[in-house]
Amino acid sequence: MYHSAPLRAVLLCVLLLVVGATVKAQTSTFPGSWLGSWKGTLSWYRPGTDAPQLVPMQLHITAADTGYNWQLTYGAQAADYRPYRLLPRDSARGHWVIDERNGIVLDQFWTGDRLSGAFTVQSSTLVNSYYLQGDSLMVEFYSMGATPVSTSGEGTASSPRVDSYRLQGYQKAVLRREP
């Protein structure tokens, strides 16, 4: 019976190795498991309209020297092609950037199994998310005015000032991996 303590120690080490490998596998799926060519339709909803504008969309993600090619295409026959790059800024902390290769670099953060970011361009603020859902890559963008449409609250601890913004649009794409 004196052999049971060493056996328990060995089993505990094996268990810790298996759990560690499982956790590592779960956290290292992005962006590796996203590689490939994705294709689908972007639905663009605007306030006051009943039906969305439908736009063909593709996203090609391939490994590159220091990051990933993140090539977006909107419209038929590559009407709007955007050869971006996805680069790790501090991937251990979930910080990535999308480099538009024109001086614009958009910070993105891996949070809750999603790559998300927010940025303001001209007079619009956009919030984006990319995430896997089943066998689809989901893409979502919310756009809103950068200037508040109203401010409420009394400016106190129990009623702080709150700014509200005009929602300008919501875009959602369901992309499927191409063979």
C-alpha positions, 0 to 999 in steps of 0.5 A, a space after each residue: 500500500 506504500 506505493 499508492 502515494 507515488 502512484 497518486 503523484 504520477 497520476 496527478 502529474 499526468 492529469 495536470 499535463 492533460 489539462 494544461 494541453 487542453 487549455 493551451 489548445 483552446 486558447 491557441 485556436 485563434 487565429 490558426 483555426 481561422 485560416 482559409 477563404 471565407 465567403 458569404 453575404 453581408 446584410 447592412 441594416 439602416 434605421 428606418 428601412 425594412 430590408 437590408 442591403 445585401 453585399 457579397 463579402 469574402 475574407 481570406 486569412 493566410 499565415 505570413 511572416 510576422 502575422 496574417 494576411 487579412 484580405 477583405 473583399 466587398 461586392 461582386 468581382 472584387 469591387 472593393 478589395 482591402 489587403 489588410 494584415 492582422 498582426 500581434 501587438 501583445 497576443 498573450 494579452 489578446 491585443 492584435 491590430 489590423 494594419 490597413 497598409 495605408 498608415 491606418 492601424 486598428 486595435 483589436 482585442 481577443 475577448 470572449 472568443 471574439 476579435 473586437 475593436 472600436 474606432 472613430 473615422 470622420 464623424 462615425 464610430 464603429 464597433 466590430 466583432 469577428 467570431 466563429 459560430 459553428 462552421 461559420 465566421 460571423 462578422 458584425 459592425 455597429 456604426 454610430 455618430 461620434 457626437 452625442 444626440 442627447 445627454 441626460 443625468 444630473 452629473 451626480 454620483 447617483 445620476 451621472 451624465 450619460 451621452 446617447 448616440 445615433 445608431 447609423 447602421 448594423 452590418 452582419 455577415 455570415 461567412 462559410 469556409 470555402 473548400 
